[in-house]
Amino acid sequence: MGQVLRHEVLSVLLENSANFLSGEEISKRVGVSRAAIWKHIKELRNEGYEIEAKPRKGYRLIYRPDRVATEEIQNELSTKLFGQQIRYEPVAKSTQILAHQWARAGAPEGSLVIADEQQAGKGRLGRVWYSPPKTGIWMSLILRPPIPIQQASHLTLLASVGVSSAIINQTNLPIKIKWPNDLLLQGKKICGILTELRGDQDKIEYIVLGMGINVNQQSDHFPSELKEVATSLAVQGKQSYSRASLIAEVMKELEYYYLLYLEQGFEPIRNRWESLSDLIGKKITAKTPQAKVVGVAESLSSDGSLMVRSGKELITIYSADIDKE
């Protein structure tokens, strides 16, 4: 209960950050005593917020730390659906695990799980995703799309388009997509996307869309085995970024492309994906479970697979580790 009230106090301060608000006014809006307001303001200061206090004027928020708590994100949101319900954990084993639990319990579409730190973040093919505290965005979005289960792969590609567009909007950095869903910056991984679904026969019960974005890590934050293959927005952009603002932008862009997909199908998603691709028109080596394919990546098929021209043959790649030549 105390945390909920503290969130409400912060929301009031965020909404009125240009002006002083009296303790009496805040107490009216939140519905607690002025003594309780003082207690919550003290706790917010302990979390890194700078709150100016002046006699006969009241309180004014003058500095916000880079937090991804619920009230910080919802203050930035412009969506109708995505991110309207948020569960925030300072530390979690994995946001994917929490999102699956919430989805099975009936969480509505667009519900979002966020952690400031993951102890066992999940990547594709069972790999571990490096998720240090208070630097990146580690989150999972619950979807309940009314589509056949055979089209679920479209959502992975849609996610890479939405997240790429959001990062570009916020940073102006040249994000590229490596098939199917890694986001690259100057050839290094900036974001991973993991799509997991639960369904029965042809029906999707729900999809959990996991996203890990390297935002404010510095070069020395990465383990030695990752320094050559991973980077962050802060390293490449030479500045730090508001994680809450970026999350809100990701929710906006994902919601836009998701609703576009439900209305118009995969074609506009495919066109946008190809325009952001790091592979189309490039010579690649695709290591599939069955063989190694060397050729030129030509296009994305209607089912989301990668079409590769090898000599005179056009080969369909469904799953592979891919390297550019």
C-alpha positions as CSV (number, residue, x, y, z in Angstrom):
1,M,0.0,0.0,0.0
2,G,2.8,2.4,0.9
3,Q,4.5,1.8,-2.5
4,V,1.2,2.5,-4.3
5,L,0.7,5.8,-2.5
6,R,4.4,6.8,-3.2
7,H,3.7,6.1,-6.9
8,E,0.6,8.3,-6.8
9,V,2.6,11.1,-5.1
10,L,5.2,10.9,-7.8
11,S,2.6,10.9,-10.6
12,V,1.2,14.1,-9.2
13,L,4.6,15.7,-9.1
14,L,5.4,14.5,-12.6
15,E,2.2,15.9,-14.0
16,N,2.9,19.3,-12.4
17,S,6.7,19.5,-12.6
18,A,6.7,23.1,-13.9
19,N,4.9,24.4,-10.8
20,F,5.0,24.2,-7.0
21,L,2.2,22.2,-5.4
22,S,1.3,22.6,-1.7
23,G,1.4,19.7,0.6
24,E,-2.3,20.3,1.1
25,E,-3.1,20.1,-2.6
26,I,-1.0,16.9,-3.0
27,S,-2.8,15.3,0.0
28,K,-6.2,16.1,-1.6
29,R,-5.2,14.5,-4.9
30,V,-3.8,11.4,-3.3
31,G,-6.2,11.1,-0.4
32,V,-3.7,10.9,2.5
33,S,-2.6,13.3,5.2
34,R,0.1,16.0,4.7
35,A,2.3,14.0,7.2
36,A,2.0,11.0,4.9
37,I,2.9,13.2,1.9
38,W,6.1,14.3,3.6
39,K,7.0,10.7,4.4
40,H,6.6,9.6,0.7
41,I,8.6,12.6,-0.5
42,K,11.4,11.7,1.8
43,E,11.3,8.1,0.3
44,L,11.3,9.5,-3.2
45,R,14.4,11.6,-2.4
46,N,16.1,8.4,-1.1
47,E,15.4,6.9,-4.5
48,G,17.2,9.7,-6.3
49,Y,14.5,12.2,-7.0
50,E,15.3,15.9,-6.3
51,I,12.3,17.6,-4.9
52,E,12.5,21.3,-4.1
53,A,10.5,22.4,-1.0
54,K,9.7,26.0,-0.3
55,P,7.6,27.5,2.6
56,R,4.1,28.6,1.5
57,K,4.7,27.3,-2.0
58,G,5.1,23.6,-1.5
59,Y,7.0,21.0,-3.5
60,R,8.4,20.8,-7.1
61,L,10.1,18.0,-8.9
62,I,13.4,19.3,-10.4
63,Y,15.3,16.0,-11.2
64,R,14.2,12.5,-12.2
65,P,16.7,9.6,-12.0
66,D,16.6,7.1,-14.9
67,R,14.1,4.6,-13.5
68,V,11.7,2.2,-15.3
69,A,9.1,2.0,-12.6
70,T,5.4,2.0,-13.6
71,E,4.6,5.6,-12.9
72,E,7.6,6.8,-14.9
73,I,6.5,4.9,-18.0
74,Q,2.8,5.6,-17.8
75,N,3.5,9.3,-17.5
76,E,5.1,9.1,-21.0
77,L,2.6,6.7,-22.7
78,S,0.5,7.7,-25.6
79,T,-1.0,4.2,-26.3
80,K,-4.5,3.0,-25.9
81,L,-3.6,-0.6,-25.2
82,F,0.1,-1.5,-24.9
83,G,1.6,-0.7,-21.5
84,Q,-1.6,0.3,-19.9
85,Q,-1.1,-2.5,-17.4
86,I,2.4,-2.8,-16.0
87,R,4.1,-5.1,-13.5
88,Y,7.5,-3.8,-12.5
89,E,10.1,-5.7,-10.5
90,P,13.5,-4.3,-9.4
91,V,15.0,-7.8,-9.8
92,A,13.5,-10.8,-11.6
93,K,14.8,-14.1,-12.8
94,S,13.3,-13.4,-16.2
95,T,10.5,-11.2,-17.4
96,Q,9.4,-14.0,-19.8
97,I,8.7,-16.2,-16.8
98,L,6.6,-13.6,-15.1
99,A,4.7,-12.7,-18.2
100,H,3.8,-16.3,-18.8
101,Q,2.5,-16.6,-15.3
102,W,0.5,-13.3,-15.7
103,A,-0.9,-14.4,-19.1
104,R,-2.1,-17.7,-17.8
105,A,-3.8,-15.8,-14.9
106,G,-5.8,-13.8,-17.5
107,A,-3.7,-10.6,-18.1
108,P,-5.3,-8.5,-20.8
109,E,-3.6,-8.0,-24.1
110,G,-0.9,-5.2,-24.0
111,S,0.1,-6.0,-20.4
112,L,3.8,-5.4,-19.8
113,V,6.3,-6.9,-17.4
114,I,9.5,-4.9,-16.7
115,A,12.5,-5.6,-14.6
116,D,15.4,-3.3,-13.7
117,E,17.7,-6.4,-13.6
118,Q,17.3,-10.0,-14.8
119,Q,19.3,-12.8,-13.2
120,A,18.5,-15.3,-15.9
121,G,17.4,-13.4,-19.0
122,K,16.4,-15.6,-21.9
123,G,17.6,-15.3,-25.5
124,R,16.9,-17.4,-28.6
125,L,17.8,-21.0,-28.8
126,G,18.1,-21.2,-25.0
127,R,20.9,-18.7,-24.8
128,V,21.4,-16.4,-21.8
129,W,20.8,-12.7,-22.2
130,Y,23.1,-10.4,-20.3
131,S,20.9,-8.1,-18.2
132,P,22.8,-5.9,-15.8
133,P,20.9,-3.6,-13.4
134,K,19.7,0.0,-14.1
135,T,21.3,0.2,-17.6
136,G,19.1,-1.5,-20.2
137,I,15.4,-2.3,-20.9
138,W,14.3,-5.9,-20.0
139,M,10.6,-6.4,-20.7
140,S,8.0,-8.8,-22.0
141,L,4.7,-7.8,-23.7
142,I,1.6,-10.1,-23.7
143,L,-0.3,-10.3,-26.9
144,R,-3.5,-12.2,-27.8
145,P,-3.7,-11.9,-31.6
146,P,-6.7,-13.3,-33.4
147,I,-4.6,-15.1,-36.1
148,P,-3.9,-18.7,-37.0
149,I,-1.0,-20.3,-35.1
150,Q,0.9,-20.8,-38.4
151,Q,1.2,-17.0,-38.7
152,A,2.8,-16.5,-35.3
153,S,6.3,-15.9,-36.8
154,H,4.9,-12.7,-38.3
155,L,4.8,-11.3,-34.7
156,T,8.6,-11.7,-34.3
157,L,9.3,-9.7,-37.5
158,L,6.7,-7.1,-36.5
159,A,8.4,-6.7,-33.2
160,S,11.8,-6.1,-34.8
161,V,10.2,-3.4,-37.0
162,G,8.4,-1.7,-34.1
163,V,11.4,-1.7,-31.7
164,S,13.8,-0.5,-34.5
165,S,11.4,2.3,-35.4
166,A,11.1,3.4,-31.8
167,I,14.9,3.5,-31.2
168,I,15.4,5.4,-34.4
169,N,12.7,7.9,-33.4
170,Q,14.3,8.5,-30.0
171,T,18.0,8.4,-30.9
172,N,18.4,9.0,-34.7
173,L,20.9,6.2,-34.7
174,P,21.1,3.9,-37.8
175,I,19.5,0.7,-36.4
176,K,19.5,-2.3,-38.7
177,I,17.7,-5.7,-38.4
178,K,19.6,-9.0,-38.7
179,W,17.1,-11.8,-39.7
180,P,15.0,-12.6,-38.0
181,N,15.0,-10.4,-35.0
182,D,18.4,-9.1,-33.8
183,L,18.8,-5.4,-33.9
184,L,22.3,-4.1,-34.9
185,L,24.1,-0.8,-34.5
186,Q,27.4,-0.5,-36.4
187,G,27.3,-4.2,-36.9
188,K,27.0,-5.0,-33.2
189,K,24.0,-6.3,-31.3
190,I,21.9,-3.7,-29.6
191,C,18.7,-5.6,-29.0
192,G,17.4,-9.2,-28.9
193,I,13.8,-10.2,-29.3
194,L,12.3,-13.5,-28.1
195,T,8.8,-14.7,-29.1
196,E,7.1,-17.5,-27.2
197,L,3.6,-18.7,-27.6
198,R,1.0,-20.9,-25.9
199,G,-1.8,-22.4,-28.0
200,D,-3.8,-25.4,-28.9
201,Q,-3.9,-26.8,-32.4
202,D,-4.8,-23.8,-34.7
203,K,-5.6,-21.3,-31.9
204,I,-3.1,-19.0,-30.2
205,E,-3.9,-18.5,-26.5
206,Y,-1.3,-15.8,-26.0
207,I,2.1,-14.7,-27.1
208,V,4.9,-13.3,-24.9
209,L,7.2,-10.9,-26.7
210,G,10.4,-10.5,-24.8
211,M,12.7,-7.6,-25.6
212,G,16.2,-6.8,-24.2
213,I,17.7,-3.4,-25.3
214,N,21.2,-2.3,-24.3
215,V,20.6,1.4,-23.5
216,N,23.0,3.1,-21.1
217,Q,25.8,0.5,-20.6
218,Q,29.3,1.7,-21.1
219,S,32.0,-0.4,-22.9
220,D,33.5,-1.6,-19.7
221,H,30.1,-2.9,-18.5
222,F,30.2,-5.8,-21.1
223,P,31.9,-9.1,-20.3
224,S,35.0,-9.6,-22.4
225,E,33.2,-12.3,-24.5
226,L,30.6,-9.8,-25.5
227,K,32.6,-6.6,-26.2
228,E,33.3,-7.6,-29.9
229,V,29.7,-8.5,-30.7
230,A,27.5,-6.2,-28.5
231,T,27.1,-2.5,-27.9
232,S,24.7,0.0,-26.4
233,L,22.8,3.1,-27.4
234,A,25.0,5.2,-25.0
235,V,28.2,3.9,-26.5
236,Q,27.2,4.6,-30.1
237,G,25.2,7.8,-29.4
238,K,27.8,9.2,-26.9
239,Q,25.1,10.2,-24.5
240,S,22.6,8.6,-22.1
241,Y,19.0,8.0,-22.8
242,S,15.8,8.0,-20.8
243,R,14.7,4.4,-20.5
244,A,11.2,5.3,-19.5
245,S,10.8,7.5,-22.6
246,L,12.2,4.8,-24.8
247,I,9.9,2.1,-23.4
248,A,6.9,4.5,-24.1
249,E,8.1,5.0,-27.6
250,V,8.5,1.2,-28.1
251,M,4.9,0.7,-26.9
252,K,3.6,3.3,-29.3
253,E,5.4,1.9,-32.3
254,L,4.6,-1.7,-31.5
255,E,0.9,-0.8,-31.0
256,Y,0.9,1.0,-34.4
257,Y,2.4,-1.9,-36.3
258,Y,0.3,-4.5,-34.5
259,L,-2.9,-2.7,-35.3
260,L,-1.7,-2.2,-38.9
261,Y,-0.9,-5.9,-39.2
262,L,-4.4,-6.9,-37.9
263,E,-6.0,-4.5,-40.4
264,Q,-3.8,-5.0,-43.5
265,G,-1.9,-8.2,-43.0
266,F,1.8,-8.9,-43.3
267,E,2.6,-7.0,-46.5
268,P,3.3,-3.5,-44.9
269,I,5.3,-5.2,-42.1
270,R,7.4,-7.0,-44.7
271,N,8.1,-3.9,-46.6
272,R,9.2,-2.0,-43.6
273,W,11.3,-4.9,-42.4
274,E,13.1,-5.1,-45.7
275,S,13.8,-1.4,-45.6
276,L,15.5,-1.8,-42.2
277,S,17.3,-5.1,-43.0
278,D,21.0,-5.5,-42.7
279,L,20.9,-8.5,-45.0
280,I,18.8,-7.9,-48.1
281,G,21.0,-7.7,-51.2
282,K,24.0,-8.9,-49.2
283,K,26.0,-12.2,-49.6
284,I,25.5,-14.3,-46.5
285,T,26.3,-17.7,-45.0
286,A,23.3,-19.4,-43.4
287,K,24.0,-22.3,-41.1
288,T,20.8,-24.3,-40.8
289,P,20.3,-27.5,-38.8
290,Q,20.6,-29.4,-42.0
291,A,23.3,-27.6,-44.1
292,K,25.3,-24.5,-44.8
293,V,23.8,-22.2,-47.4
294,V,25.9,-19.5,-49.1
295,G,24.2,-17.0,-51.3
296,V,22.5,-13.6,-51.6
297,A,19.6,-12.7,-49.3
298,E,16.9,-11.6,-51.7
299,S,13.7,-11.0,-49.8
300,L,11.4,-11.9,-47.0
301,S,8.7,-14.4,-47.9
302,S,5.0,-14.1,-47.0
303,D,5.5,-16.5,-44.1
304,G,8.5,-14.6,-42.7
305,S,11.2,-16.9,-43.9
306,L,14.3,-15.6,-45.7
307,M,14.7,-16.2,-49.4
308,V,18.4,-16.8,-50.4
309,R,19.6,-17.0,-54.0
310,S,22.4,-19.6,-54.2
311,G,23.5,-19.9,-57.8
312,K,20.3,-20.5,-59.8
313,E,18.4,-21.9,-56.9
314,L,16.2,-19.9,-54.6
315,I,16.4,-21.4,-51.1
316,T,14.0,-20.8,-48.2
317,I,15.6,-20.4,-44.8
318,Y,13.3,-21.0,-41.8
319,S,15.9,-21.1,-39.0
320,A,19.6,-20.4,-39.1
321,D,22.6,-18.6,-37.7
322,I,23.5,-16.0,-40.4
323,D,26.8,-14.2,-41.1
324,K,27.5,-11.7,-43.8
325,E,30.3,-12.4,-46.1
